[in-house]
Amino acid sequence: MRTATKKPAVTPRRRNLLAAAALCVFTLAAYSNSFSTGFVLDNKALLLDDQRIRAASADNVALILQHTYWWPYGESALYRPVTTLSYLFNYSVLGNGEHPEGYHWINLLLHLGNVLLVFALARRLLGREFWPPVFVAALWAVHPVLTESVTNMIGRADLLVAMAILSGLLFYLKSTEASGRERWMWFAGLMAVTFAGVFSKESAVVILGVIVLYELVWWKERRNIRGLLFGCVAIVPPLAVLWFGRSAVRAGTDLLSSPFVDNPLVAADFWTARLTALKILAKYLGLLVWPAQLSADYSYSQIPLARGSAGDWFAWLVLAGVIAAVTVLRRNRAIVFLAGFAALAILPTSNLLFPIGAMMAERFLYLPAIAGAACIVLAFYSLSFLPPKVAPAVLCGIAVLFAIRTWVRNSDWQDDLSLARATVQAAPGSYKAHALLATALYDSHANLDSVLAELEKSLALLDPLPDLKNSATPYQQTGLYYLEKGDALLTRDADGRMVTPQEARMAYERARQVLERSDSIVQAYNRIENEMARARGGPPIKPLRYADMYRLLSEAELRLGDASRALEHANHAIELSPFSAVMYLQLADIFVHSGRTEDGAVALMAGEIVTNDPGLKDHLVQLYRGGMDTQGCAAVEKNGQWMLNPSCEVVHRHLCEGSAAVEQVYTHMGRMDLAANTKDLGQKLGCGP
């Protein structure tokens, strides 16, 4: 007779390893469709357009260390060299370049590392029970609000800072339990991850508060003042280096300010801003519990400022209820710590201390969502009247639902069009959401009327704002598309002459209207900039980045028959952007349409001298061959290409007049070196003194 053999019990270590493996598989399944999502929104600027990450060289590393996060678009308050170096690792070292899969894999690996850290932390906080920590890590791993940090490639800063804070806390706790050399090794690890964290994202500074919070919550049991002091000593050097590095990089630079339309709290009074920020915290709580509607943008005017409405009071009462619940449950140290942990994690981006670049963003919930997941788990396990298997079953169901919602949300990040459509649906009050959808529709070759319809929705939200709170860019974009619409409606009569139908003229008039509003906004901001420049003794500031807006305004005026105003705006555009060929082409177009063909040729010649653009030369050849060259010597065909003949009298005259015009442009710019070179060129051409 055979005796039954008893199966060996699963050891705690083996069980934890199996749980960790299961968490990784579960997370991978939820994000399995994220690897094909593309470079949407700011991913283009930070990953595809940043020349610093194109090659793994000492010069590029130096540029990353010497400039802020958004350079070369401008110096901002964000200094994140470790994050940018990780982009360089993807782009150049791994060779991912413009292929998104590699960036997604790094993001997912970082997220999986954080999932395991959350599992380890939950095991420490929630006692000896096995399943509650597993469910905390599982719910957090696939929570839909995390997609903006995981699926969104440039959400990597959130992944890195979370890894630094979570591992730093665990390293600190290990250091308090060790002795001798091992203890100093844990302190060294704490210092290292703090260095990495604070140079990945500024909010890593809260690691100090998290460690202090832990000791305060468990003060009666631990009373570990010595370990706390050593932990603070390990953290202070990275914080000091961060302060010194940020100060050195930002010294003497004009930092990009946060526009009102991105975060209206920048212009709100103190109490309105704080009360609105508290209302937003309640919205975050809602997303943690019910993440059905997710948005990549919450710009003006999706979230109204707090004015004491019923919705405001409901949000404040919800937040007060949560605080009261934590107070009532203060005997549960884990809940108190998790609530404090979430508060510390959200504090730097909450707009409570100071206004930041965004009013609200789901990526800010990456770390606070840990507390949300833990509260859900603890709530179900605390219901003693339920049968023992009900809580695990319900939590499994919630985890699956979260994973499905995450999987669906990943598809929104597929491209600009899918993300913009999802954003408009979730945040219809955001002006930027409609502008993003308009751009995405245009890029996908959608009907121009549908593009303009979205832009009109965007402008309808912005129109009531005063110029100094508004944004010129959406108006410029709308003007561009109305000009295109008008051009598409032009027809020709029986003699081949261009005819402007009434519908086309209406499009041009709307283009001029919105471009004039754009001009008004630009001038309002420029006046303020120049007042500040004069106050500090600096030179006048010109709105250089809006040169193309003035070119478009010139086009609108020309199409409506106002050549004088068109000429005024075209000259201003050249003043702002003298090295752009299209500006000279616009100026020449005005002259030609006004019957001043000679002046048009001079404008093209001046542009060709400055930019050496072959397109300007081609237009000159067309002018000469169209009847201006009465001698027939201006353009000579050579090897299948038309070349200008400087020895021809008309070309020589235009060269001389063009070089004189260029000399004036350079002089006006203050580039006396270029003006002198141009004068020398004129003398070599025999243009006289």
SEMI-743562 format. One record per residue (C-alpha): x, y, z; residue in one letter. Coordinates in steps of 0.001 Angstrom, whole numbers, plus 500000, padded with zeros to 6 digits. Layout:
% SEMI-743562
XYZa
...
% end
This chain:
% SEMI-743562
500000500000500000m
501381503419498933r
501641506126501504t
500570509633500505a
503407512135500352t
502744515582501707k
503496518438499300k
506122520836500628p
504699524174501746a
505478527198499611v
508052529302501423t
507297533016501985p
510212533938499745r
508944531742496920r
505411533058497355r
506616536661497166n
508625535909494037l
505581534309492419l
503486537336493376a
506091539703491922a
506160537703488681a
502366537714488501a
502283541492489042l
504743542001486190c
502750539782483825v
499491541502484775f
501018544953484203t
502532543907480891l
499143542660479726a
497499545995480561a
500166547929478633y
500649545395475828s
499079547721473255n
501148550773474238s
504299549970472280f
502975551265468964s
501728554609470286t
503552557450468600g
505261560733469360f
502260562830470348v
502105566386471682l
505312567402473511d
507003564090472668n
507910565591469287k
509693568573470808a
511518566691473572l
512392563496471689l
512470564264467977l
513501567934467871d
516055568106470698d
519441568103468968q
521186567313472266r
520056563683472190i
520975562990468555r
524459561684469424a
526090560322472574a
528913562858472719s
530615564868475429a
529381568091473829d
525750566965473957n
526075565820477553v
527524569236478389a
524581570957476684l
522159568823478678i
523884569756481928l
524200573448481032q
520617574089479959h
517120573509481273t
514605570898480162y
512943572816477291w
516097574210475719w
516531575298472903p
512885576447472816y
513672578600475818g
515040578334479325e
512384577166481774s
512237576591485513a
512586572839484895l
516082571378485217y
515976567619484549r
519292566459483088p
518874562821484168v
515558562589482315t
517063564135479184t
520076561827479441l
517664558892479500s
516200560187476222y
519723560341474806l
520218556730475940f
517159555713473948n
517799557844470882y
521528557378470401s
522872554557472569v
520065552075471910l
519534553542468455g
515773553935468838n
515828557302467070g
512341558012465733e
510993554530466527h
508774554628469639p
509000550985470750e
512322551364472576g
511129554396474548y
508016552484475597h
510033549481476737w
512238551642478968i
509145553321480404n
507484549988481073l
510605548547482707l
510795551564485007l
507108551178485820h
507535547468486566l
510389548360488904g
508080550794490667n
505338548161490897v
507737545866492737l
508796548721495016l
505151549448495830v
504653545749496594f
507639545811498950a
506451549000500649l
502905547677501017a
504199544480502596r
506042546583505127r
503095548873505880l
500219546413505926l
501676543755508198g
502086540058507664r
499001539383505537e
499973538282502058f
497121539307499775w
496450542977500710p
499938544130499551p
499504542137496338v
496193543868495613f
497616547309496446v
500434546803493950a
498073545296491353a
495495548104491536l
498198550741491368w
500098549015488554a
497156549173486138v
495320552253487397h
494208554177484282p
495457557583485486v
499011556237485271l
498866556023481465t
499912559665481131e
503173558733482842s
503726555265481362v
502230555268477846t
503211558892477307n
506943558580476587m
507940561859478185i
506114560793481329g
509459559207482146r
510271562000484591a
507405560776486781d
508657557188486569l
512193558158487535l
511197560379490437v
508825557729491774a
511573555120491660m
513877557485493539a
511339558258496286i
510127554677496768l
513589553122496736s
514954555967498854g
512356555335501550l
513061551611501560l
516816552221501617f
516361554516504593y
514289551938506468l
516909549290505731k
519622551601507053s
517803551945510384t
517736548164510754e
521361547567509785a
524610548312511524s
528234548884510700g
529332548896507099r
525994547653505814e
524245550637507330r
526530553091505553w
525945551250502296m
522198551834502650w
522837555530503390f
525042555719500282a
522222554148498263g
519784556711499673l
522083559546498635m
522555558082495135a
518847557636494382v
518126561107495771t
520712562542493368f
519077560696490477a
515600561717491590g
516076565452492064v
517791565725488681f
514975563752487047s
512156565914488377k
512143568629490996e
509370567030493061s
511852564394494303a
512706566872497075v
509695565508498974v
511727562401499836i
512949564279502898l
509384564943504015g
508382561323503379v
511142559994505623i
510335562488508382v
506643561596508057l
507386557899508490y
509318558510511677e
506615560808513076l
503826558321512382v
505679555496514112w
507470557696516647w
506252555850519745k
507550552528518472e
510767553708516832r
512030556953518431r
514816556772515892n
516177560307516059i
519745559194515301r
518778557274512168g
516594560164511033l
519477562621511375l
521780560357509379f
519072559978506723g
518717563749506478c
522490564083506180v
522404561654503244a
519639563635501502i
520894567188502039v
523905567032499641p
521766566129496579p
519341568925497459l
522207571390497821a
523720570346494494v
520285570685492861l
519903574211494202w
523392575168493061f
523003573556489633g
519600575116488933r
520848578518490057s
523924578304487842a
521982577175484766v
519216579729485211r
521497582670486046a
521180585524483581g
518437583844481537t
514869584923480914d
512739582010482080l
509565581028480265l
506539582101482291s
503334580131482660s
500600581561480395p
497229582328481936f
495473580074479423v
497561577097480601d
496995577801484278n
494513580572485177p
495694580393488782l
498732582516487857v
496453585565487696a
494017584683490500a
494167586302493917d
495665584315496773f
492474582831498242w
490769582150494918t
493860580313493712a
494101578184496857r
490396577381496989l
490488576380493332t
493541574216493991a
491637572476496789l
488738571883494401k
491168570300491951i
492438567982494691l
488872566733495046a
488772566138491285k
491934564073491629y
490217561981494298l
487351561420491915g
489710560192489192l
491334557746491597l
487952556202492377v
486262556521488972w
488770557014486107p
486184556942483341a
486870560342481737q
490596560972481270l
492069563997479529s
495544564959478368a
494756568643478909d
492848570810481384y
493643574272480008s
491380577329480136y
488440577159480653s
487860573516481538q
488147574158485288i
486422577386486405p
487964579353489234l
486336578732492596a
483504581217493171r
481483579409495842g
479197577501493495s
477401574318494518a
480051572300492676g
482810574122494546d
481217573424497908w
480687569765497027f
484380569416496129a
485511571111499339w
483177568951501429l
484501565787499778v
488053566851500570l
487075567742504136a
485393564355504465g
488566562565503424v
490613564554505943i
488045563805508644a
488125560098507787a
491904559998508113v
491607561778511455t
489034559270512721v
491202556373511538l
494400557843512952r
494999554701515020r
495656552918511739n
499214554115511203r
499377552788507645a
496384554915506569i
497817558011508230v
501192557490506555f
499687556781503132l
497478559864503351a
500474561996504320g
502570560365501613f
499946561248498976a
499714564816500289a
503481565275500147l
503698563724496664a
501002565990495203i
502047569134497083l
504724570442494633p
502279570234491700t
499108571152493598s
499333574935492996n
498884575364496734l
502428576588497343l
502832578471494053f
501277578335490560p
502993575955488139i
502750575398484390g
499525573363484506a
496307573747486424m
495712569998486524m
497375566945484992a
496819563245485492e
500559562555485502r
500717564312488881f
498824561337490341l
501498558745489595y
502733558556493203l
499574559682495063p
497636556894493344a
499490554435495610i
497502555759498549a
494301555547496512g
494936551893495680a
495794551093499296a
492626552758500604c
490459550746498213i
492096547517499361v
491914548371503072l
488286549479502742a
487170546090501431f
489283544106503891y
487880546149506779s
484303545052506036l
484169542273508601s
480575541347507769f
481636540086504338l
482581536447503804p
486402536020503688p
486529535400499939k
484368538354498918v
487015541075499356a
489645539280497216p
487029538525494551a
485831542135494391v
489385543462494309l
490242541057491492c
487273542431489590g
488350546027490189i
491901545218489064a
490600543658485858v
488348546651485181l
491267549028485781f
493427546968483411a
490746547054480703i
490334550830481098r
494111551253480877t
494256549089477762w
491513551204476160v
493175554452477262r
496450553381475653n
494751553462472261s
493936557151472803d
497679557826472805w
498099556160469407q
498507559442467520d
497651563130467739d
494220562650466186l
493049559887468515s
494396561709471572l
492881565041470550a
489460563477469972r
489569561788473376a
490684565048475000t
487860567085473449v
485363564474474610q
486702564475478179a
487502568205478447a
485250570137476040p
485887573364477945g
489612573368477169s
490552575785474401y
493734573829473758k
491859570559473271a
489918572024470338h
493070573625468895a
494910570296469140l
492049568515467387l
492036571146464636a
495756570655464010t
495403566872464047a
492468567010461621l
494413569282459282y
497463567012459373d
495230564047458535s
493879565954455484h
490374566259456900a
487821568662455470n
488978572226456084l
485559573270457393d
485821570655460172s
489258572041461054v
487930575589461230l
484896574460463243a
487191573193466006e
489273576348465917l
486153578487466203e
485206576502469329k
488666577232470699s
488397580963469948l
484889581133471411a
486431580157474747l
489289582646474395l
487498585686472932d
486189587102476237p
489696587217477708l
491666590482477709p
494779590520475551d
497183590135478460l
495499586895479505k
495010585524476019n
497150583526473592s
498033584758470104a
498828581342468650t
495263579962468182p
494259583155466373y
497297582924464107q
496515579284463364q
492892580138462549t
493965582954460242g
496260580610458332l
493480578108457674y
490957580795456659y
493464582115454126l
493807578599452773e
490044578257452583k
489717581533450707g
492424580521448227d
490642577215447594a
487453579103446664l
489084581371444061l
487959580913440448t
488911582282437022r
486722584030434490d
486573583315430779a
489672585461430183d
491690583579432797g
491580586383435348r
491291585509439030m
487846586039440555v
487185586268444295t
483704584915445127p
481816586333448092q
482469583205450164e
486215583537449553a
486115587199450536r
484294586292453745m
487050583793454532a
489710586468453941y
487826588932456140e
487632586379458939r
491341585681458474a
492135589378458837r
489869589665461886q
491492586836463849v
494998587854462774l
494359591402463970e
493338589966467342r
496540587954467332s
498472591161466584d
496702592950469428s
497659590189471877i
501274590167470682v
501563593945471050q
500053593864474547a
502594591324475756y
505419593081473930n
504661596371475691r
504952594641479056i
508184592925478003e
509704596237476948n
508648597953480161e
510459595234482092m
513476595470479774a
513729599245480281r
513427598819484039a
516497596582484096r
518379598666481530g
518144596096478736g
517641596588474995p
514176596660473398p
512539593274472837i
510912592361469535k
508245589638469145p
510504587612466846l
508537584377467007r
505450586081465600y
507060587176462337a
504983584675460384d
501799586053461925m
502580589434460375y
503293587754457052r
499874586096457195l
498253589412458112l
499990590940455106s
498558588190452888e
495053588774454231a
495295592519453574e
496605591908450047l
493769589528449204r
491283592116450437l
492891594791448259g
494630596915450906d
498156596980449460a
499436599748451760s
498627597846454946r
499859594629453366a
503176596375452644l
503387597672456217e
502933594212457714h
505308592575455222a
508087595009456099n
507476594350459792h
507698590612459159a
511085591069457462i
512252593229460356e
511428590397462754l
512722587557460573s
515216588927458010p
516724585505457239f
513453583913456118s
512995583641452354a
509205583531452524v
509133587045453985m
510842588512450897y
508567586495448645l
505548588047450344q
507012591549449953l
507699590949446264a
504167589596445782d
502713592844447130i
504846594948444804f
503967592852441758v
500230592948442519h
500526596743442930s
502162597114439504g
505586597856441019r
507431595031439300t
510833596706439637e
510420596945443411d
509308593323443456g
512497592282441675a
514599594275444162v
512818592581447085a
513522589143445603l
517149590091444942m
517572591322448521a
516104588088449835g
518376586019447612e
521432587929448895i
520428587351452531v
519123583784452367t
520718582347449214n
517387580607448678d
517064579070445198p
513309579606445222g
513759583383445256l
516099583137442304k
513504581093440414d
510881583776441015h
513303586419439771l
513878584440436591v
510119584247436069q
509846588028436461l
512647588661434001y
511302586213431476r
507798587645431933g
508708590895430183g
510903592842432596m
514096591878430748d
513722593882427559t
517306593103426518q
516876589357426919g
520098588930428904c
518963588626432547a
518562584844432692a
520823582306431061v
520087578578430874e
523024576372431879k
522926572607432286n
519130572683432393g
519001575395435061q
518317579099434724w
521048581356436103m
521100585117436659l
523521587149434566n
525110589894436712p
526572591583433632s
523078592263432312c
522088595861433045e
518746595094434717v
520212592355436910v
523153594565437871h
520804597401438811r
518660595127440942h
521765593660442573l
522923597112443582c
519515598195444886e
519030594867446641g
522415595020448373s
521654598572449535a
518338597362450982a
520080594462452723v
522660596830454190e
519814598855455715q
518209595699457143v
521462594649458813y
522082598149460129t
518601598251461621h
519311594881463267m
522493596233464802g
524599593738462825r
527190596214461642m
529538593384460639d
527002592002458162l
526161595512456969a
529858596160456243a
530164592874454337n
527125593765452246t
528545597214451515k
531793595579450372d
529767593295448097l
528066596300446530g
531399597975445891q
532793594818444290k
529777594767442002l
530539598362440991g
527462599772442654c
529141603027443634g
529738604478447090p
% end
